[in-house]
Amino acid sequence: MSLILRGFLLFILLYLISDIFVMKSNFGISPETLNATLFGDEEAYIDPMNEASFLEFWHTQIFFIMMILLTLSSIFIRVAKKSRAILTNTLMISAILSLISLPLAFYLSSFFVNIYLVTYFLWHLVALYMIVYSFWKLNARSV
């Protein structure tokens, strides 16, 4: 079972790394580039994102984030003893806030772009820590 869990963790790690690169190339990972993607930029001749494309992106993000979080949390809860509730809740809340703030930015105000970026990177960092910690605990148990 430990080998399967390590495989899951490796794939989650690969997803997190590739997710940042995909986000950087498609949407941008700074407030300026994300605003230009969502709302357009006349000076750079960038058209605003249409609603159908945005909803398609948001829909796939909801699905993938849900699968990653549920899998990672189930592994982490089994191997961690201390602070597992704090880290798991931080991971879930920051991921949900990132998912909520993106449509708020698209439909209401560009103010939510900053909230989206902070929570996006927060849940990625917490997930990265949980992966590394879980790898460490799984390797410590097998030795």
N, C-alpha and C positions, 0 to 999 in steps of 0.2 A: 504494500500500500504506500510505503514511503516513496518508492520510485514514481508512482502515479502522481502523488502530490507534488514531487519535485518537477515533474513534467508540466503539470498545471501551472505551477509558479513560473517556470521558464516561459511558457506561452503568455502568461499575463504580463510578465516583464517585457517581452517582445512587443506586445500590444501597446503598453504604455509608452514605450520609446517611439514606436512607429506612429502612435496617435499624435504625439507632439510634432513630429516631422510633417505629417499629413495636415495638421492644423496650421502649421507655419506656411506650408505651400498653398493651401486652399483658402484659408480665412485670414491668417496672420495671427501673431502672438503678441502684438503690441497694441495699445489703444488706437494708434493712428491707422495701422493697417486693418484692424478689425472694423473700425468706423468706415474706412474706405470701402471695404468689402460689403458691409451691410447697407450703407447709405450712399455709396458712390463718391467720386471725387472728380469734379469738373476739370480741375487743372491737370490731373493725370489721365483724363479721358476714361475713367472707370465708371461703368454703369452701376446703379444700385442693384442689389440682389433681389430677384423677384420672389414673391411669396411662396410659390410652389417649390422652388429650389430650397428656400429656407426651411420650409416644413419637412421636406424630404430629408435634409441634413439633420434636423432636430429629431425626427422620428428614428433615424438610424442611431443617433447618439444615445437616445433613451434606451434602446434595446441593448446596445453593446455595453454601455455603462452598467446597466442592471445586471447583465450576465457576469461582467468582470467583478463587480462589487459583491455579488452573492457568492461567487466561487472563492474569491480571495478571503472574504470574511469567514466563510465556513472553515477554510484551512487555518487561518490565523487564530480563530477562537479555540481550535483544538490543540494548537501548540503553545499558545501564550497563556501565562498564568496571571501576570500583573498587567495592569492598565489596558487589558483587552477591551473593556467596555468603553473607555475613553477614546482609544484609537479607532475602534470600529464606529462609534457614534460620530467622531470627527470626520471620518471618511465618508460615511453615508450623508451626513448633513451638508458637508461641503460639495459633494457631487450633486445632491438635489438642488442646492442653491445655484450651482453653475447651470444646471438644466433649466431652472426657473428664470434666472437672470438673463439668459440669452434671448428668449422671446420677449421679455420685458424691454430689453434694449431695442429689439427689432420693431416692436409695436408702440412702445411708449416714449422712451427717452434714451439717448446715448449715454446717460449717466450710468446705466446698468452695465455698460461694456466693461468698466473698471471692476465692478463687482464680479462679473463673469470671469475675467482674467485672474483675479485673486483666488476665487474659489476653484477655478479650473486647475491652477498650479498647486493649490493646497491639497486637493484630493489626489493629484498625481504624486506629490511628495509623500503624503501619508501612505499611499498605496506602495510606493517604492520602499519605504521603511518597513512596512508590513511584509513585503516579499523578502527582503534581505533578512529580517528577523526570523521569518518562517524557515527559510533555507538554513539559517544557522542552527535553529532548534532541531530541524529534521536531521541535519548532519551530526549534531551532538548526540542525538538518540541512537543513531545507527552505529556509532563508534563504540 
